[in-house]
Amino acid sequence: MGEQPVAAILAEHGLKANDLVKASAIPMTHKMVKRACKGRKLTGNTMRIVRDALNAALSSNYTLSALFNYKP
């Protein structure tokens, strides 16, 4: 799928995969974040976990469509 908008958002705010893993209320892995940024096909549940962790880390309200350019 190519690099996703979530990768640009992480870079813009200076966040690393570890920051999302720490911010997540649900157990997640660094591999999940890496796959999300690279554009690997993710399940809807994984996409929501990444979105929720990013929103928690930045105190923001990003939607799935703002972070990914494909549907689960």
N, C-alpha and C positions, 0 to 999 in steps of 0.2 A: 504494500500500500504506500510505501515511501514514508519519509519522515513526517510525523504528525505535528499539528499545532501545539500539542502538549509539550513537545521538546523545546519549542521556541519560548513558551511561557516559563518553563523551568530555567532556561538560560537567561531570560530577561530578568528574573528575580534572583538569580544566583543560587538556585536550589539544586541539590544533588539527589540521587535516588535514595540515599540514606535519610535525607530530610523527610521524604514522603513516607518511608517505612516507619520512622519514629512518630510521625503525626497521625498515622492510620489507627483508627479505633479497632479495625478488623485486621487480623494477622495478614500481612502481605510480604512479598519477597522483593529483593532488588531486581530479580529476573523479570518480575511482572512489570516494573517500571521501565526497564530496558526494552522489553518487547513492545510496550505501549509507545515509547518514543520512536522506535525504529519502524513502526507501522505494521508489525506482525498482526495477523488476524486474532483478535481477542474475543472472548465471550462477553456478553452483556454484563454479567456479574463482575468480571475483572475490570471492565471499563468503569463501572460504577465505583468499585473500590479505589481505583486510581483517582477518579474525579473527587470522591469524598476526602481522600488523603490530601490532595492538592488544595481543596477548599479549606480544610482544617489548617494546613500549613500556612496559607496566605490569608486566612480569615476573609475569604471571598466567596463568590457564588457562581462559579463556572458551570456551564451546562455540557452535556456530552457532545453536542454538536459544535461547541466552541473548542473542544479538545481533540476531537477525532473527525476526520473527513470521510468516514464510512460508517455504516450502520452495523450493529452486531448481528 
